[in-house]
Amino acid sequence: MWAALLAAFLYWAGDTQPKADEWHPLFDGKTLQGWRETPFTGRGQVRVENGTIVLGPGAPMTGVTWTGSFPRADYEVRLEGMRRQGNDFFASMTFPVGDSFCTWVTGGWGGDIVGLSSIDGWDASENETRSYFNFGNGRWYALRLRVAGDRITAWIDERPVIDVAIAGRSISLRYGEIKLSAPFGLASYATAGALRKIEYRLLRPSAGERRGEK
């Protein structure tokens, strides 16, 4: 019994890492254990309800930030997100890229812009990762993001929406309180969002990366 309790504690404390290619859950579906409410100014209520993390509409942002360890390269993260109410981003993901951080914006700038903020100082609405996606309220979307080698790739419902090379480029966060989401966090903007099935896995480096090739 004590061994099982210790293993559970280490798991949620972030002191263990999964083997490569094994999905590792970050949300137990019942509590915010392992997470903290992101201290955004004017944030809305965060609660767990029916197996989901609910982000109440903030003025402007509400979010949660992972407090355990998280990889900085060669990983994938996936989750399901829903915009329950509102017309802006509902499950934007801030994530590590080496020594920097970036945000995958899902439904920003009025509800339909998807992209990365920021690349070479340009926001998602202004750089080449910008695309448009028609999100409907009350519907779950499968979101998956990969940081591997010199690329960032992302999918919505297995539809590719981002595939960008980042070698030699400046990766950063948009100016403002989104920095409070680092190293890994999820946020909504003046919008009620819901999150579930949050997990990540480590990726095996390619043969070229293991040899130190570029």
C-alpha positions in Angstrom: 0.0 0.0 0.0 2.7 2.5 1.0 4.7 1.7 -2.2 1.6 2.5 -4.3 1.1 5.8 -2.4 4.7 6.7 -2.9 4.5 5.9 -6.6 1.4 8.1 -7.0 3.1 10.9 -5.1 6.2 10.8 -7.3 4.0 10.6 -10.4 2.0 13.7 -9.7 5.1 15.5 -8.3 6.6 15.1 -11.8 9.7 13.2 -10.5 9.2 10.3 -12.9 9.2 10.4 -16.7 7.6 7.9 -19.1 9.6 5.8 -21.5 9.8 7.2 -25.0 6.5 6.9 -27.0 4.4 6.2 -23.9 1.6 8.6 -23.2 1.8 10.2 -19.7 -1.5 11.7 -18.3 -1.3 15.2 -16.8 -4.9 15.4 -15.6 -6.6 12.8 -13.4 -10.1 13.8 -14.4 -11.0 14.6 -10.8 -8.8 17.2 -9.3 -6.3 20.0 -10.2 -3.5 18.0 -8.6 -0.3 18.9 -10.4 -1.8 22.2 -11.7 -2.2 25.7 -10.3 -4.5 28.4 -11.4 -2.4 30.8 -13.6 -2.4 34.2 -11.7 -3.7 36.3 -14.6 -5.1 39.7 -13.6 -8.9 39.5 -13.8 -8.9 35.7 -14.2 -12.2 33.8 -14.1 -13.1 30.7 -12.0 -11.3 27.4 -12.6 -13.0 24.2 -11.5 -13.1 20.5 -12.3 -16.5 19.3 -13.5 -17.6 16.0 -15.0 -14.0 14.9 -15.8 -13.0 18.3 -17.3 -11.1 21.4 -16.3 -13.4 24.3 -16.8 -11.9 27.8 -17.5 -14.4 30.5 -16.7 -14.4 33.6 -18.8 -11.7 36.0 -17.6 -11.1 39.7 -18.0 -9.3 38.8 -20.1 -7.6 35.5 -19.5 -8.1 32.4 -17.3 -5.7 29.5 -17.3 -3.9 26.6 -15.5 -0.2 25.9 -15.4 1.5 22.6 -14.9 3.7 22.5 -11.8 5.6 19.3 -12.4 8.5 18.6 -14.7 7.9 18.9 -18.5 10.2 18.1 -21.4 11.8 20.9 -23.5 12.4 19.1 -26.7 11.4 15.9 -28.6 7.9 15.5 -27.2 4.2 15.5 -28.2 1.3 16.7 -26.1 -2.4 16.1 -26.8 -5.7 17.0 -25.2 -9.3 17.7 -26.0 -10.7 21.2 -25.8 -14.1 22.8 -26.1 -15.2 26.4 -26.4 -18.3 26.5 -24.2 -19.1 30.1 -24.5 -17.6 33.2 -26.1 -15.7 33.9 -29.4 -12.0 33.8 -28.7 -9.3 31.3 -27.8 -10.4 28.6 -25.4 -7.5 26.2 -25.1 -4.4 28.0 -26.1 -1.2 26.1 -25.2 2.0 27.6 -23.9 4.9 25.1 -24.2 8.7 24.9 -24.0 10.9 25.0 -27.1 14.5 24.4 -25.8 15.3 27.4 -23.6 12.4 29.4 -24.9 8.6 29.2 -24.8 5.9 29.6 -27.4 2.1 29.7 -27.5 -0.2 27.7 -29.8 -3.2 30.0 -30.2 -6.4 28.2 -31.0 -9.2 30.5 -32.1 -7.6 33.9 -31.3 -8.3 37.4 -32.7 -12.1 37.0 -32.8 -12.3 33.2 -32.8 -10.8 31.7 -36.0 -7.1 32.3 -36.1 -4.7 29.4 -35.3 -0.9 29.8 -35.2 2.2 30.3 -33.0 3.1 33.3 -31.0 5.8 34.3 -31.5 8.3 33.6 -34.3 11.0 36.2 -35.0 8.9 38.6 -33.0 5.8 38.1 -35.1 2.5 37.0 -33.5 0.3 34.1 -34.8 -1.8 36.6 -36.6 1.2 37.9 -38.5 3.6 35.0 -39.2 3.5 32.1 -41.6 1.9 29.7 -39.1 -1.4 31.6 -39.3 -4.4 29.7 -40.6 -8.1 29.9 -40.1 -10.3 27.3 -38.4 -14.0 27.5 -37.8 -14.5 26.5 -34.1 -18.1 25.8 -33.0 -19.2 26.2 -29.4 -20.1 23.1 -27.4 -17.9 20.8 -29.5 -14.8 18.9 -28.5 -11.7 19.3 -30.6 -8.6 17.0 -30.5 -5.5 19.1 -30.3 -2.0 17.6 -30.7 1.3 19.4 -30.9 4.8 18.1 -31.5 8.2 19.7 -30.8 10.9 17.6 -32.4 14.2 18.4 -34.0 14.0 21.8 -35.6 10.2 21.7 -36.3 7.0 22.5 -34.5 3.9 20.6 -35.9 0.3 20.7 -34.8 -3.0 19.1 -35.7 -6.7 19.7 -34.9 -8.8 16.6 -35.2 -5.8 15.0 -37.0 -5.9 17.8 -39.6 -2.4 19.4 -40.0 -2.6 23.1 -39.2 1.1 24.0 -38.4 4.4 22.6 -39.8 7.2 25.1 -39.4 11.0 24.9 -39.3 12.5 26.8 -36.4 16.2 26.3 -36.8 18.0 29.6 -36.4 14.8 31.5 -35.6 13.7 33.4 -32.5 11.0 31.7 -30.6 9.3 33.7 -27.8 6.1 34.6 -26.0 3.8 37.4 -26.9 4.3 40.4 -24.6 2.2 40.4 -21.5 0.8 38.0 -18.9 0.9 34.9 -21.1 4.4 34.4 -19.7 2.7 33.3 -16.5 1.6 30.1 -18.4 5.2 28.9 -18.8 6.6 26.3 -18.8 3.4 24.5 -19.8 -0.1 26.0 -19.5 -3.5 26.3 -21.1 -5.6 29.4 -21.2 -8.8 31.0 -22.5 -9.4 34.6 -23.4 -12.8 36.3 -22.4 -14.2 32.9 -23.2 -15.4 29.8 -21.2 -13.3 26.8 -22.2 -13.1 23.1 -21.1 -10.1 20.7 -21.2 -9.8 17.0 -20.8 -7.6 14.0 -21.7 -4.3 16.1 -21.3 -1.2 13.9 -21.8 2.3 14.0 -23.3 4.9 11.6 -24.5 8.6 11.7 -25.1 9.8 11.1 -28.7 12.8 9.0 -29.7 15.4 11.2 -31.5 16.0 10.4 -35.1 19.2 8.5 -36.0 20.7 11.7 -37.4 20.0 13.6 -34.2 21.6 10.8 -32.1 24.8 11.2 -34.3 24.7 15.0 -33.8 23.8 15.7 -37.4 21.8 18.8 -38.3 
